[in-house]
Structures are given as C-alpha cells and as structure tokens.
C-alpha cells in the first residue's frame, strides 16, 4: 500500500520574544491572568520586515535538510495560513519564488488552526492517488500583524512562527495511517476577521474600527474547541485501528492549556505522552503542530515505530485528526 511518509521536519521562530509582563505594560492584563487562563508565558514576534513566507522558507530549508532531498525534487507546495504575505498570490507561491524552486503547483489553505492538518490530509490524498510523490507542507503565521494590539481579550493569546514537513510516497507500514476532518460554517462569526475581504472591503472606517483584526468570543470558542479536538483525536485513533494506549505521543493544537487538559482527559491520553509548548510559543494557529512535531523530533521524543496523534481546532470552525506511524 502506498502511504505518505514524513521524511523531514523543520521550524522557525522569529528572534524577538515578548513576555506576559511585556504585554502587561501595554494593556490591562497580568502574567498571573495569562498563565492561569491559558498556560502562555511568552511568544515570538516577527519584525516589521519579516513576512510569513520568510518564516516558511527558514522552516522548509530545515525540513529539506533533515529529509536530505533537493528542493527541486518537490512536486507540490501547500501552506496553511490565515496571515499570508498578500491576499494573492498565495504565500506558497512567494515561498516558491524566494527559495528558487522550479514552477510546481503551490497553494494556501485557509483553515485557521487546522490549516496544517488540512494540508497534511490533502497531501496524503495526492500521494495515495499518485498526483504527487514529494510534497512540502507548512503551517505558518504572523498572527501579531492581524491582532488588535489594544484588545486584551485576544492580543495576549497569539505568536508568530512556522513549521514544515516533507512528505514522500512510500510502501510499507509507516506514514499517515488515518485522517479525519470537519468544519461547521454556522459558527464562523465566533472567531473571525470581519474586514479586508469582499464582505467588508478595506476602508478608512474598517481600519479605524480594527475590523481587519482577530475577533473572538473566547469562552464560546473554548467549549467547541474542547469537544471537537477530543472528537477528532478519538476518531483518528479509531480509524487507525488502534487504541489510545498505542499512542506514543499526542501533539495537540496549542491554543490553551485548559483545552489540552480537557481533551486528553476525555481522549484518555496521559499528560506525559502529550507534547506541550504553549508556554513558550503561545497560539500560532496553523503553525503550532508542525513546530511541535519538529521540536519533538529534535528532542528524541519520536522513535521508529511510534504512533503519533495530531489534532486541531480552529476558526471556521474547522477541526482535524491524524495518526502518523514513524
Ligand atoms: N487579562 C486580564 N483579564 C482578561 C484578559 C486579559 N488578557 N482577557 C480577558 N479578560 C477578562 C475578561 O474581560 C473577563 O472579564 P469580566 O468577567 O469582567 O467580563 C474575564 O477576563 C473572563 O473572560 P473570559 O473570556 O470568560 O475568559 P476565559 O476563561 O474564557 O479565557 C480565553 C479566555 C483564554 C480566550 C479562552 O476562552 C480560550 O482559550 N478560548 C479558546 C481560544 C481558541 O481555542 N481559539 C481557537 C483557535 S485560534 C484560531 O483559529 C485563529
């Protein structure tokens, strides 16, 4: 059977680090509130000159190096992002140009925090059906350029960064074992960026009202996040034909430590088998899972034969679950 195997991973975080105390100097918040409610302690912030594609290029170079394959052996680039360089072309196209990759199909996925897993699921299908053999999938965000820096309800939650993987067609037992995904557009307005698209084009008024930034009803989103993250995790395990005991490592989307704790309780996954880095990087939407995956590799937390579970929840709402056997 042909499977999509992850043969290399990489990640990049901008140099500047902003702590909770730094935020407390700008808005009415505190380190104590942010840590207790979210688990976040600090986040990386991109510079004015950095665009999302720059972060993807750095993460992708690492992933290609780790995979020991040439950039021009890729036949597809997919980037999950909601904070791309430009409305169009896609960030994937800017990456292709900046990395000097030959003309190959390249596109973005706008599934918010599920963007990377949606990309992985699509790439898996392309590989299984022979559409492509070697694919670069990245998740990348500069969330700090699309948040309202005066809204304490949202500004403290997000950070910037990118993660990338190289997937290759392989025969055998390793690779992506199961996938599931879903979306519910009825709940879109609980977490969205109202302006800047065709519904409310950019205008002086839309900018003055900060309508081009993240708007979120946090406590409503929280309830759905717990439910869907857990459902996606359980379904991906079931479809893999294994049990939660067979999971060696769980990498959840990092939006809130309380969401992660509630999810693992329901999915029966111990905290020791759960990868948590939200304290250091905050919520980087589509980038959190590929960043954590690469960090877990480099910390030797993933070994041959391990079943690694990934699950996400994000704006849309969107959710997804994937089991990968290494
Ligand atoms: N500092 C201090 N107080 C704050 C802050 C802050 N930074 N932010 C909010 N508060 C206050 C609120 O004003 C409110 O005060 P009030 O009771 O006087 O009105 C109080 O804290 C409680 O607010 P809640 O929103 O109810 O707080 P909650 O415990 O729900 O935590 C949070 C908020 C962290 C946002 C949480 O709801 C959450 O994590 N939601 C889910 C986020 C998520 O998963 N998003 C999906 C992925 S993101 C994406 O797709 C782009």
Boltz pocket constraint, residues with backbone or C-beta under 6 A from the ligand:
constraints:
  - pocket:
      binder: B
      contacts: [[A, 28], [A, 29], [A, 30], [A, 33], [A, 34], [A, 37], [A, 38], [A, 112], [A, 113], [A, 152], [A, 153], [A, 154], [A, 156], [A, 157], [A, 191], [A, 217], [A, 218], [A, 219], [A, 220], [A, 221], [A, 222], [A, 225], [A, 255], [A, 256], [A, 259], [A, 283], [A, 285], [A, 313], [A, 314], [A, 315]]
      max_distance: 6.0
